[in-house]
Amino acid sequence: KTGEGKTLTAVMPAYLNALGGNSVHIVTVNEYLARREAEGVIGDIFRFLGLSVGLNLKNKSIQEKKIAYNCDILYSTNSEIGFDYLRDNMESDINNVLMTREYGYVIIDEVDSILIDEARTPLIISNNVTSGIKFYRDADRFAKSLKSEHYVIDLESKTIELNEEGIRKAELFFKINNLYSNQNSFLLHFIKNALKACFIMERDKDYLVQNNQIVIIDQFTGRALIGRQFSDGLHQA
């Protein structure tokens, strides 16, 4: 239960493991809690005991993150550590790798939320796409020209497919003979994303628009996931 002293109790095992030279990660459910503990009384206790305390947040630079990961005690969120791990595995420059220490010991605060609720949300890194803008625009125009009799929606699985009439309309719109031929698989991918963006994704439920940017809404917590993107081109669609 909240207020029983779990956070304070974690000081002793974290301290004992850090004394042995292990890297100790204390994982919280959001950046507010990570900052509060690292910069507050708990962090002061570790510093008084001679340990270095790092804070790893989304807006930190590569250099700041590297310093944080090299501290005796690291405070961060589960998602940020997960994304840092993925980025490290995609990094071609060894100088930009963040996690250079061996994995040692981890304490998870709000374990039910992190390992059960938020574990259902996959961590996916999407690259910014500048190519294919014409395809996105054409697919969007096509999707917005459709009526309900042109497609079939399964809201439970959040999938949408063109029916026979919709396929014929697509082939006329894009002036092709067979939408499902191998040579048109690239185009079909753009069309499916446009259909999902137009008819399945709901503004203020699945995403927000802030400063002309799409911001994903976490389906389990309702929080805005700033900096994340929908994968496979859906974000651009």
Secondary structure in CASP SS format (residue, H / E / C, confidence):
PFRMAT SS
TARGET T0000
AUTHOR 0000-0000-0000
METHOD secondary structure of the structure
MODEL  1
K C 1.00
T C 1.00
G C 1.00
E C 1.00
G C 1.00
K H 1.00
T H 1.00
L H 1.00
T H 1.00
A C 1.00
V H 1.00
M H 1.00
P H 1.00
A H 1.00
Y H 1.00
L H 1.00
N H 1.00
A H 1.00
L H 1.00
G C 1.00
G C 1.00
N C 1.00
S C 1.00
V E 1.00
H E 1.00
I E 1.00
V E 1.00
T E 1.00
V C 1.00
N C 1.00
E H 1.00
Y H 1.00
L H 1.00
A H 1.00
R H 1.00
R H 1.00
E H 1.00
A H 1.00
E H 1.00
G C 1.00
V H 1.00
I H 1.00
G H 1.00
D H 1.00
I H 1.00
F H 1.00
R H 1.00
F H 1.00
L C 1.00
G C 1.00
L C 1.00
S C 1.00
V E 1.00
G E 1.00
L E 1.00
N E 1.00
L C 1.00
K C 1.00
N C 1.00
K C 1.00
S C 1.00
I H 1.00
Q H 1.00
E H 1.00
K H 1.00
K H 1.00
I H 1.00
A H 1.00
Y H 1.00
N C 1.00
C C 1.00
D C 1.00
I E 1.00
L E 1.00
Y E 1.00
S E 1.00
T E 1.00
N H 1.00
S H 1.00
E H 1.00
I H 1.00
G H 1.00
F H 1.00
D H 1.00
Y H 1.00
L H 1.00
R H 1.00
D H 1.00
N H 1.00
M H 1.00
E C 1.00
S C 1.00
D C 1.00
I H 1.00
N H 1.00
N H 1.00
V C 1.00
L C 1.00
M C 1.00
T C 1.00
R C 1.00
E C 1.00
Y C 1.00
G C 1.00
Y E 1.00
V E 1.00
I E 1.00
I E 1.00
D C 1.00
E C 1.00
V H 1.00
D H 1.00
S H 1.00
I H 1.00
L H 1.00
I H 1.00
D H 1.00
E H 1.00
A H 1.00
R H 1.00
T C 1.00
P C 1.00
L C 1.00
I C 1.00
I C 1.00
S C 1.00
N C 1.00
N C 1.00
V C 1.00
T C 1.00
S C 1.00
G C 1.00
I H 1.00
K H 1.00
F H 1.00
Y H 1.00
R H 1.00
D H 1.00
A H 1.00
D H 1.00
R H 1.00
F H 1.00
A H 1.00
K H 1.00
S C 1.00
L C 1.00
K C 1.00
S H 1.00
E H 1.00
H H 1.00
Y E 1.00
V E 1.00
I E 1.00
D E 1.00
L C 1.00
E C 1.00
S C 1.00
K C 1.00
T E 1.00
I E 1.00
E E 1.00
L E 1.00
N C 1.00
E H 1.00
E H 1.00
G H 1.00
I H 1.00
R H 1.00
K H 1.00
A H 1.00
E H 1.00
L H 1.00
F H 1.00
F C 1.00
K C 1.00
I C 1.00
N C 1.00
N C 1.00
L C 1.00
Y C 1.00
S C 1.00
N H 1.00
Q H 1.00
N H 1.00
S H 1.00
F H 1.00
L H 1.00
L H 1.00
H H 1.00
F H 1.00
I H 1.00
K H 1.00
N H 1.00
A H 1.00
L H 1.00
K H 1.00
A H 1.00
C H 1.00
F H 1.00
I C 1.00
M C 1.00
E C 1.00
R E 1.00
D C 1.00
K C 1.00
D C 1.00
Y E 1.00
L E 1.00
V E 1.00
Q E 1.00
N C 1.00
N C 1.00
Q E 1.00
I E 1.00
V E 1.00
I E 1.00
I E 1.00
D C 1.00
Q C 1.00
F C 1.00
T C 1.00
G C 1.00
R C 1.00
A E 1.00
L E 1.00
I C 1.00
G C 1.00
R C 1.00
Q C 1.00
F C 1.00
S C 1.00
D C 1.00
G C 1.00
L C 1.00
H C 1.00
Q C 1.00
A C 1.00
END
